[in-house]
Amino acid sequence: MFDRKTRMMLIMGVLNDCFGDVRTTIANLSEFIASHPDFKEIDELELREILNKAYELERKILETMDKAKKEVYDST
């Protein structure tokens, strides 16, 4: 079995991967929206709302990673 510190480190690794994926999503959506401001489908399909949700998820991932980091590095 893994101890708590090891589990937190594993979770941090998964969250780091998730963070990278969300950053890519944010970059892709931002670039697409900026490059095609005349596409009515952007509003129709709520791409800006998706982008905002991606920013929220990014913030939540960072907050969670900070909590895990504190526990890992403060417990040494």
Secondary structure in CASP SS format (residue, H / E / C, confidence):
PFRMAT SS
TARGET T0000
AUTHOR 0000-0000-0000
METHOD secondary structure of the structure
MODEL  1
M C 1.00
F C 1.00
D C 1.00
R H 1.00
K H 1.00
T H 1.00
R H 1.00
M H 1.00
M H 1.00
L H 1.00
I H 1.00
M H 1.00
G H 1.00
V H 1.00
L H 1.00
N H 1.00
D H 1.00
C H 1.00
F H 1.00
G H 1.00
D H 1.00
V H 1.00
R H 1.00
T H 1.00
T H 1.00
I H 1.00
A H 1.00
N H 1.00
L H 1.00
S H 1.00
E H 1.00
F H 1.00
I H 1.00
A H 1.00
S H 1.00
H C 1.00
P C 1.00
D C 1.00
F C 1.00
K C 1.00
E H 1.00
I H 1.00
D H 1.00
E H 1.00
L C 1.00
E C 1.00
L H 1.00
R H 1.00
E H 1.00
I H 1.00
L H 1.00
N H 1.00
K H 1.00
A H 1.00
Y H 1.00
E H 1.00
L H 1.00
E H 1.00
R H 1.00
K H 1.00
I H 1.00
L H 1.00
E H 1.00
T H 1.00
M H 1.00
D H 1.00
K H 1.00
A H 1.00
K H 1.00
K H 1.00
E H 1.00
V H 1.00
Y H 1.00
D H 1.00
S C 1.00
T C 1.00
END
